[in-house]
């Protein structure tokens, strides 16, 4: 299995002929810089670029494209070359993106010439940078290794080449742009993220490319969307009912054709054939999406289902809104004419207007039901085929769980669904390594209560004894929030190889209680929760020093010089009952870890009541915005990046009275003790 690298991580390379494959959200320029032992470039001849695509041992593409391939023969490189840096740059000119942060994160894969993956790296955390060093192949003591770099440059290609020590960097950058047919455009300042009106955590709204997952900010009014307040009336599009006897095609028309479509699980029984349809509908297939591996194909298929459901419901809501506004306008016109009030003309006009409204809504609902049937059939075959990291806790795949040798590309953090389709749940998948921490809100919110409109109500699974028809009380919410944090931590531990992930818990008041029992009793949490203000200060100080040290090592490309006693595992810090027990210094350190920690493998889960945190004033607002908010009970606080629906989120808790989390953690602890007997 290919190694999935994080920034600064290196990996051995056991061959000299490789391909470097790049996938981006839009066209990029790809090049290679051939450096000496210090990474310095001898001159323009040390750079392979679209204007000069061939150098000794290296060949790059001759123009910008979203998918690029670079061939490298390390054995054919000049003897003075010790570092092969892969460069990416955005084309410049009218309409070009301002920086890599305006699109989904590009991904780089190092493969064999026949396409077998060796290592991969998704370059996350970018903003206004328009050029970057993605990865490098470097020679150390006669052997070649791969390092994930991810160093971006807001000044573009000229600044990147200048930092590589190239004389005349500006002239070469201009020649490269000229050779690719691009021209410079006026610089435009990137938008200020602090100017966003919503003080809740922002979830990047841009549509990601395959291989990344992002969501829009917390749900707000959808002004300007079809059927939303303030949106202009427009006729519904594509609302014709399917022809009688037509066969349902389960390959969604907006989904790209899969490069490989091999089932990984027996398909569910096909739905009954449509009346007069002959052979029946096309059966859906698990893995029916693009990707280099079955895991990536399933991941992209789930993303496709997510987008399909969002757009189908948007079309239905838009049509229903248009029908309602047209009905209101027609009724107003009837009542505005005094002559129409005589006789039965008024009643006939009202009946005709309501009939047209019902017909339009009925046809829109028929199209939605057709799409929902397609997606439901697809979900029935996709859900059983998901690997453990992407599966629900009640999936039988966990009974055969084995600790992986490499981390997966994503984990599941819950489910999402919409009121129009309460039984159709879309997995909430988030890429690894986590780009941001989690805030699990233990405070009161607009959670489901009895007596709601049944058309807006949704089916809920049992999440625990505290979740009933009435809203949970404060103590029950706090307990469920910590159980949610433990379930997420267990999933992250289970997704990583032995020793690849470590968990610490801060519990200043010592009130965590039995919710931590699965972590403690299995040995997955080797140390008891840290209590008291002094313990909080010590843990935060140690993690802050770790982030500083790793950042310096990455910045100076000296990760081999890190002290041997440094634990290489990614660190997860769970903070219970935040902000109790935190002084100003501890708050600043926590904000620093939230901002800088994910890039070097330090992640946060805060279990906190947002309403109580407001008592600290605006000092906690940046921390709140930096984290992804989750809730321990179903809530509507996440929006998709395509049409902005407010999705109903369900937390990733195990079924009631299930021991699956404890059994999985026992296997994780056993594998860690077998890999490192000293930990036992």
Secondary structure, DSSP 8 states (H G I E B T S, - for coil): --EEE-TT-EEE---SEEEEEEEEEEEEEEEEEEE-TTS---SGGGEEBTTB-EETTEE--SS-EEEEEEEEEGGGS-TT--EEEEEEEE--STT--S-GGGS---EEEEE-TT--EEEEEE--S--S--EEEEEEEEEETTEEEEEEEEEEETTHHHHHHHHTT-TTHHHHHHHHHHHTT-----------GGG-S--S-----S---TT----BSS----TTSTTSTT------SS-----TT-----S-TTS---SB---SS---------TT-SS------TT-B--SSHHHHHHHHHHHHHHHHHHHHHHHHHHHHHHHHHHHHHHHHHHH-GGGGSTTHHHHHHHHHHHHHHHHHHHHHHHHHHHHHHHHHHHHHHHHH--GGGS-TTSGGGGG----SS--SEEEEEEEEETTEEEEEEEEEEESS-SS-EEEE-S--S---TT--TTT--------TT-SSS---HHHHHHHHHHHHHHHHHHHHHTS-TTSEEEEEE-TTS--GGGGHHHHHHTSS-S--B-HHHHHHHHHHHHHHHHHHHHHHHHTT-GGGS-TTS--SEEEEEEEEETTT--HHHHHHHHHHHHHSGGGTEEEEEEE-HHHHGGGGGGGHHHHHHSEEEESS-EEEEE-TTT--EEEEE-----TT--HHHHHHHHHHHHHHHH-GGG-
